[in-house]
Amino acid sequence: MPLAAAPDFLPALPEIALACAAMVLLLIGVLRGEGSTRLVSWLSVLVLIGILVLASRMGLDRHVAFYGMFVTDAFALFMKALVLIGSAVSIVMAMRFNEEHRIARFEFPVLVLLAATGMMVMVSANDLITLYLGLELQSLALYVVASFDRDSVRSSEAGLKYFVLGALSSGMLLYGASMIYGFAGTTSFAALATVLTGAGPASPGLIIGLVFVTVGLAFKVSAVPFHMWTPDVYEGAPTPVTAFFAVAPKMAAIALFMRFLIEPFGAMIAQWQQVIVFLSVASMVLGAVAAIAQTNIKRLMAYSSIGHIGYALIGLAAASPAGIRGVLVYMAIYLFMNVGTFAVILCMRQQGKMLEGINDLAGLSRTQPGLALALAIFMFAMAGIPPTAGFFSKLYIFLAAIDAKLNGLAIIGVVTSVVGAFYYLRIVKVMYFDEPAGAFDRPISVELKAVLVVTAIVTMFFFLLPDPVVGSAEAAAASLFAK
Amino acid sequence: MNAMTHWPLLSLVTFLPLVGVGFIMTTRGDPEIVARNARNIALSTSIIVFLLSIALWVDFDPATAAFQFVEKAHWVKIGGFEISYHMGIDGISLFFVLLSTLLTVLCVLASWQSVHVQVKEYMIAFLVLETLMVGMFCALDFIVFYVFFEGVLIPMFLIIGVWGGPRRVYAAFKFFLYTLLGSVLMLLAILAVYFQTGSTDIEVALHHAFPFALQKWLFLAFLASFAVKVPMWPVHTWLPDAHVEAPTAGSVILAGVLLKMGGYGLVRFSLPMFPLASHYFTPMMFALSAVAVIYTSLVALAQTDMKKLIAYSSVAHMGFVTMGIFAVTSEAVQGAVIQMLSHGLVSSALFLCVGVVYDRIHTRDIARYGGLVERMPAYAFVFMAFTLASVGLPGTSGFVGEFLILLGTFRVSTLECFLAATAMFLGAAYMLYLYRRVIFGTITRDDLRNILDLSPRETAVFAPLLILVLWMGIYPSSFLGPIRASVDHLVQQVGAAQAGQRASLE
């Protein structure tokens, strides 16, 4: 009898395997010493790819494990794939950088693996406790990674800032979770959904709890007005870490955001929709306006990511399968655009010194036409200009918004996208219209080149074959509403 | 008749320039050789594309209003939101395709010597631009249309910004952001149309009856995009800046084709899809058009920069076009299409004329010139011909378009017709005034004494334009023939919808 009651581990196999692999790699690193960084890094990439294959072999069906605390479905698989790809690419991009900056330690890939484990748990959370567990596992690893360049004041400051604000947001989230438990009597998403459906007017306590959890999650996705940490952390953290921050944790947090609001609190849409609409509008406006004055490209990317989250939240505000599909397509394309842009930023070095000023890109089209073309593609994509992938991500978002009769939100969205286009164009302008300021170091490392070529091709030629991504996003979105 | 219909002729015309781009990209080595190869490849590609597009005209069946050379293939087929690659042309779009392919050839020729930095990239930009322009005129699916329509911004932004004049950065940004703001509003309207018709297919939408209240909003959203492109007063301010700063060939494409995208959009979408809203907003459109023709003509009179003057005259001429479109009579709409084609040829030629002297003296200041007729008789003749065509002298293409527009508009509104006719007079004033200051008089400047007349290459650029302007002016039936069936069908459709509404009100 006790045996029969043992939890079904199988759906969580990828997470378990990833956690074990991280520890094994840690052991390898410890036993082989400092020289093992490259080995551990490549092994980590292999592990992440292996986990991706393993997770996709689990199938798209919905499985619940650990007494309903953990769930896998098509939605979870889609977001996990993004998380794993983002993590793997970040490790690849970091290798050369870390070596050149004498911060090549084997702990870096291991920490990324642990963070990825946390993110996967977040994506699969089906209970407030699992949610918190995954979130904290992820965050603790990220705090360390942010200050990984520990001799640099900026990096340490970034890590500390991230830690303090992150802890604050976790606290809020936990407080909200306890309120929800207090007023609903359960922490399980499934039970919450049952309790809330047809329960009449929601109790104020429950609303307060919902709002607090939403605030905590808004911190994690850096939606305005909970975005303050983003520019500083993006600027201060080592560039590959920034690249990692810009993609992987965002995926996990937005996935959690979607599942949390759609599954247990789907019945309370009237309460949370206005909050999401506000977060979305504020993020789009601030992301567009505040980025104009930036001169540091990493800071610019921070504001850009804030803006992008605003667009993704439009899809969440629509709260329909089409809206969720839009968010998923958006995040998938966002991953490629962002990784590519950061790969270019990692190429910005002169005489071994990293550059971060936008003006350092001056005349790049003459000195390194290929690199300039790639960055131009990413910038036009971020501005949402067809035929780049960025256009399609916005198309599916606005499609959902119009469908959900959120016309005002859609209009604000397109208008801010024009404002945002200004600063993306500014980068193109600096590269193509200005006189060369000085060439960057060559050659670009093979790993970086590969990342650049792949992301640029995907971003530019997404329009040729959008069906696979849109199709799996469609299936994933449907699974979130199927229950 | 359509012997070549089994060929995907439209796709060939649309995407062949990209093959040229591929070839240019592979050229390497010495910058001089790369530049020469890039020019040659671009010229031969654009000539082949132009010849192919002639085949469209030859095979075109003028008797039907239906879309011809239709191609359809699935593109995105997920979750109800299906997008198909749907291409086809009718009498309205046929000549715009030809205009685009012709002007691309002339642009490549015109830039032969005046562009000497980053020639490879320059030619790539023009060939990509050709693909996008042609694709836009052929697209029969809204998303495909939008991709081409907005994609045009990227190469044009680069052309103005990289190869433009001193204030090119300002002009490029203004051009891009102005047009983008208009187009994104249209994108939302396109999505709203999709939810009404359940399809992104343009043919479906053209025959869908939208509720009147919605029509008004959708009309305004589409107008936001097309009015900026046309450009209509008061959203025309990007145009003088963009024209002045763009390189000569960039101005040619801007005036010749990009402005036509707005007029084409109004004829293709606004009229048939929103007939009731078109009727409702006709007074507004008439008022804006009248202001455009009179106000910008007056502004043109005061210009001291040759390109700016022609840019303002473009706004005035396009004001005629919008007036003709919203008169919604068969003559006026045909006139509007002819006027757009005519303006595409004439204003392109005028910008090329400016380019000729700019290449030699490097200034566009009117006061710096004078007495060119002494040294450049051939140039003076060519400039004269196009000046008169711009004024609308009988026997030139400008006359046919303006006459048909006035004829058609007179039946709808005498006042509007009167105002427009005043502007014709003003048009003659500023064009002849320009001509007098530049060509006549005596040479006072030293650098003008040694100025050379048209080179054979420049003559080759002007010759086809001159022939076409005269052909269209003397025997317009070759052009009106294919246009007529489509326009008649359009006007009947709009008339029926408006009559239906009147009947339901009574």
Contacts between the chains, C-beta under 8 A, distances in Angstrom:
chain1	res1	chain2	res2	distance
A	322	B	79	7.7
A	325	B	79	6.9
A	365	B	118	7.8
A	365	B	121	7.5
A	365	B	162	7.9
A	366	B	118	7.7
A	369	B	121	7.9
A	380	B	154	6.0
A	385	B	150	6.1
A	385	B	151	7.2
A	385	B	153	6.5
A	385	B	154	6.1
A	385	B	180	7.7
A	386	B	146	6.5
A	386	B	147	4.0
A	386	B	148	8.0
A	386	B	150	5.2
A	386	B	151	5.2
A	387	B	147	4.9
A	387	B	151	5.5
A	391	B	147	7.1
A	391	B	150	7.7
A	395	B	143	7.3
A	395	B	187	7.6
A	396	B	81	7.9
A	398	B	187	6.8
A	398	B	188	6.3
A	398	B	191	5.8
A	399	B	81	6.5
A	399	B	191	5.4
A	399	B	194	7.6
A	402	B	188	6.4
A	402	B	191	4.4
A	402	B	192	5.6
A	402	B	195	6.3
A	403	B	195	6.2
A	407	B	188	7.6
A	410	B	188	5.4
A	410	B	191	8.0
A	411	B	185	7.5
A	411	B	188	6.6
A	414	B	184	3.7
A	414	B	185	6.5
A	414	B	187	6.7
A	414	B	188	6.1
A	415	B	181	7.2
A	415	B	184	7.4
A	417	B	184	6.3
A	418	B	177	6.0
A	418	B	180	5.1
A	418	B	181	4.6
A	418	B	184	6.1
A	421	B	176	7.2
A	421	B	177	6.5
A	421	B	180	5.7
A	422	B	173	7.0
A	422	B	177	6.2
A	425	B	157	7.2
A	425	B	173	6.4
A	425	B	176	6.2
A	425	B	177	7.8
A	428	B	157	7.6
A	428	B	158	7.9
A	429	B	161	6.3
A	429	B	169	6.0
A	429	B	172	7.4
A	429	B	173	7.4
A	432	B	158	6.1
A	432	B	161	6.3
A	432	B	162	5.5
A	433	B	161	4.6
A	433	B	162	6.0
A	433	B	168	6.9
A	433	B	169	5.6
A	433	B	172	7.5
A	463	B	147	7.1
A	466	B	75	8.0
A	466	B	76	5.3
A	466	B	78	7.9
A	467	B	76	6.1
A	467	B	77	6.7
A	467	B	78	5.8
A	470	B	76	6.6
A	470	B	78	4.6
A	470	B	79	7.3
A	471	B	78	4.9
A	471	B	79	7.8
A	474	B	78	5.5
A	474	B	79	4.4
